[in-house]
């Protein structure tokens, strides 16, 4: 805990404590920003949720721990990656089939050190990269600043079923 003291918000500590002590109530993420037209079409997607770090997903291709995204709600984040590397990696994972058919994709916080890339001046370079990738996807793609390495994080448990409610005005993920 000493390593992250002062870097995480109180709500992040509380959420992690509840999760670790198996006291977690369902978590709702309602800050989802749609990045493509499929993310604006009203629907409900219910299914298994998986999450991972973009760089680790990249090196996992054709390994025993390669991400199985088909039909799942996938959350991806990374830290200290430049916008062109994020773009290249997302396109590669799509091209080789890893990100070809998830039920939905949520791109978490892509941070530089402790500052949110989407909120920081560098966000001006990252958000267009995320939007360009999302435009090439037939499935809903969102972004959220509450998954990743920022100050306010939602802990993502393993082996859970999630419900993504996509609305024309607002979308939410409950798990």
C-alpha positions as CSV (number, residue, x, y, z in Angstrom):
1,X,0.0,0.0,0.0
2,X,2.9,2.4,0.6
3,X,3.8,2.4,-3.1
4,X,0.4,3.8,-4.1
5,X,-0.4,6.0,-1.2
6,X,-1.6,9.3,-2.4
7,X,-2.0,8.1,-6.0
8,X,-5.4,6.6,-5.7
9,X,-8.7,8.2,-4.7
10,X,-10.6,7.1,-1.5
11,X,-13.4,5.5,-3.6
12,X,-10.8,3.3,-5.3
13,X,-9.4,2.1,-2.0
14,X,-13.0,1.5,-0.7
15,X,-14.0,-0.5,-3.8
16,X,-10.9,-2.7,-3.6
17,X,-11.4,-3.3,0.1
18,X,-15.0,-4.4,-0.5
19,X,-14.0,-6.6,-3.4
20,X,-11.2,-8.3,-1.4
21,X,-13.5,-9.0,1.5
22,X,-16.2,-10.3,-0.8
23,X,-18.5,-7.5,0.3
24,X,-18.8,-5.9,-3.1
25,X,-22.3,-4.9,-4.2
26,X,-22.8,-4.7,-8.0
27,X,-20.6,-2.1,-9.6
28,X,-22.0,0.3,-12.1
29,X,-19.9,2.2,-14.5
30,X,-21.9,5.0,-16.1
31,X,-19.2,7.2,-17.5
32,X,-19.0,5.2,-20.8
33,X,-18.4,7.5,-23.8
34,X,-19.5,6.0,-27.1
35,X,-16.8,6.0,-29.7
36,X,-18.7,4.5,-32.7
37,X,-22.2,4.3,-34.1
38,X,-22.7,0.8,-32.7
39,X,-22.2,2.2,-29.2
40,X,-25.2,4.5,-29.7
41,X,-27.7,1.9,-30.9
42,X,-30.0,1.0,-28.0
43,X,-29.6,-2.6,-26.8
44,X,-28.7,-4.7,-23.8
45,X,-25.7,-7.0,-23.9
46,X,-25.3,-9.6,-21.2
47,X,-22.3,-11.9,-21.0
48,X,-19.0,-12.8,-19.5
49,X,-16.6,-9.9,-19.0
50,X,-12.8,-10.1,-19.5
51,X,-10.2,-7.4,-19.0
52,X,-6.5,-6.9,-19.7
53,X,-3.6,-4.6,-20.3
54,X,-3.2,-3.8,-24.0
55,X,0.6,-4.5,-24.0
56,X,0.1,-7.8,-22.3
57,X,-2.8,-8.8,-24.6
58,X,-0.4,-8.1,-27.5
59,X,2.3,-10.4,-26.3
60,X,-0.2,-13.1,-25.5
61,X,-1.2,-13.6,-29.1
62,X,-0.9,-17.4,-30.0
63,X,0.2,-18.1,-26.4
64,X,-1.7,-20.3,-24.0
65,X,-3.1,-17.2,-22.3
66,X,-4.3,-15.4,-25.4
67,X,-7.4,-13.4,-24.8
68,X,-10.6,-15.1,-25.9
69,X,-12.8,-12.1,-26.6
70,X,-15.5,-13.6,-28.9
71,X,-18.9,-12.8,-27.5
72,X,-17.5,-11.2,-24.3
73,X,-17.5,-7.7,-23.0
74,X,-13.8,-6.7,-23.1
75,X,-12.1,-4.0,-21.0
76,X,-8.7,-2.9,-22.1
77,X,-6.3,-0.3,-20.6
78,X,-2.6,0.6,-20.6
79,X,-0.1,2.9,-19.1
80,X,2.8,4.9,-20.5
81,X,2.1,4.1,-24.2
82,X,2.3,6.7,-26.9
83,X,-0.8,7.2,-29.1
84,X,0.7,5.7,-32.2
85,X,1.7,2.5,-30.2
86,X,-1.9,2.3,-28.9
87,X,-3.3,2.6,-32.4
88,X,-0.8,0.1,-33.9
89,X,-1.5,-2.5,-31.1
90,X,-5.3,-2.2,-31.4
91,X,-5.2,-2.6,-35.1
92,X,-2.9,-5.6,-34.9
93,X,-5.1,-7.3,-32.3
94,X,-8.1,-6.7,-34.6
95,X,-6.2,-7.9,-37.7
96,X,-5.1,-11.2,-36.1
97,X,-8.6,-11.9,-34.8
98,X,-8.2,-11.2,-31.1
99,X,-10.5,-8.2,-31.2
100,X,-12.5,-9.2,-34.2
101,X,-15.8,-10.2,-32.5
102,X,-16.3,-9.2,-28.8
103,X,-19.8,-8.3,-27.8
104,X,-18.5,-4.9,-26.8
105,X,-15.2,-3.2,-26.1
106,X,-14.5,-0.7,-23.4
107,X,-11.2,1.1,-23.7
108,X,-10.1,2.2,-20.2
109,X,-7.8,4.9,-19.1
110,X,-4.6,5.1,-21.1
111,X,-2.4,7.0,-18.6
112,X,1.0,8.6,-18.7
113,X,2.6,8.4,-15.3
114,X,-0.3,9.4,-13.0
115,X,-2.1,11.9,-15.3
116,X,-5.1,10.6,-17.4
117,X,-4.2,10.7,-21.0
118,X,-7.8,11.5,-22.0
119,X,-8.0,14.4,-19.6
120,X,-4.4,15.6,-20.0
121,X,-3.1,17.6,-22.9
122,X,-1.8,14.4,-24.5
123,X,-5.5,13.2,-24.6
124,X,-5.9,15.4,-27.6
125,X,-3.7,12.9,-29.4
126,X,-5.1,9.7,-27.8
127,X,-8.8,10.2,-28.2
128,X,-8.7,10.6,-32.0
129,X,-6.7,7.3,-32.1
130,X,-9.4,5.5,-30.1
131,X,-12.1,7.0,-32.2
132,X,-10.4,6.0,-35.5
133,X,-10.0,2.4,-34.2
134,X,-13.6,2.3,-33.0
135,X,-14.9,3.5,-36.4
136,X,-13.4,0.3,-37.9
137,X,-15.4,-1.9,-35.5
138,X,-18.8,-3.4,-36.0
139,X,-19.4,-3.9,-32.3
140,X,-20.0,-1.2,-29.7
141,X,-16.8,0.6,-28.5
142,X,-16.7,2.9,-25.5
143,X,-14.1,4.6,-23.4
144,X,-14.0,5.1,-19.6
145,X,-11.5,6.7,-17.4
146,X,-12.4,4.5,-14.4
147,X,-10.5,1.4,-15.6
148,X,-6.7,1.5,-15.6
149,X,-4.0,3.3,-13.7
150,X,-5.7,6.7,-12.9
151,X,-6.6,8.0,-9.5
152,X,-10.3,6.8,-9.6
153,X,-10.4,3.1,-10.6
154,X,-13.1,0.4,-10.6
155,X,-11.6,-2.9,-9.6
156,X,-12.5,-5.6,-12.2
157,X,-13.1,-9.0,-10.7
158,X,-12.5,-12.2,-12.6
159,X,-15.1,-14.6,-13.8
160,X,-18.1,-12.4,-13.7
161,X,-21.1,-11.8,-15.9
162,X,-21.8,-8.2,-16.8
163,X,-24.8,-6.3,-18.3
164,X,-24.1,-3.5,-20.7
165,X,-27.1,-1.3,-21.3
166,X,-26.5,0.8,-24.4
167,X,-28.7,3.9,-24.7
168,X,-28.8,6.7,-27.2
169,X,-28.1,9.3,-24.4
170,X,-26.2,7.2,-21.8
171,X,-24.8,3.7,-21.4
172,X,-23.8,1.8,-18.3
173,X,-22.0,-1.4,-17.4
174,X,-23.1,-3.4,-14.3
175,X,-21.1,-6.3,-12.9
